[in-house]
């Protein structure tokens, strides 16, 4: 999945749902428990200029931040 696919999904969902009322969770696979996502952060940048974001990461525990 890329960021545009996520945005498209959320925009479609927003047509019928108040997104402020929707919590985000993460699970590794269907056999694991879901953990609440507490933040999203920049994760990686392009190799050439190191200025364009290429990856983001969802964080489930930011206590060490």
N, C-alpha and C positions, 0 to 999 in steps of 0.2 A: 504494500500500500504506500502511496505517496501523499504528500500534504494536500494536493489538489483533490484527490479522491476523498480524503477525510473532510475537507471543506464542502465538497459537493454533497456528501452524505448529511452533514450538519445543516446545510442550507435547505435541503429537501425536508429534513426532519422539522426544521423551524417553521415550515408552512402549517403544521398541525400541532406543534408542541412549543411550550415556553422553554427554551434551552437553559434558562437560569434555574429551572427546576430539575434538570437532568444531571445526575452525578456520573462521573467517569470512573470506570474500573478497568483493570487489566488482569488477564489470566494467561498463563503460558500455553495451556491447551484446555480442551473440554473436560479433562480429568483432574484439573487443579482448581483450588479455590480462587475466587476473584478478589483482588486487592484494589482499594480505592486509589486512584491517581490523585496525588496532591499537588503536583506541579508539572510543567513542561519546560524544557530547557534546550538551548542550542547545544548540539552535540559534536558536530564535525563541520569543517569548512573545506572548500576546494583546495587541492594541492598546489595549484599554480599561484594564486594570489592570497590564499588564506583569508579571504574576505567575504566569500559567498557561502551561505549556509547550505550544506548538502544533507544534513541529518538533524533531526530533533529527537529528544528522548522524553518519555513519560516517566516520572518518578513516583514511586509508591511510598517511599519513606525518606523524608528530607531532614531527619533529626541530626545528621552529621554535617549539615550545611553550615 
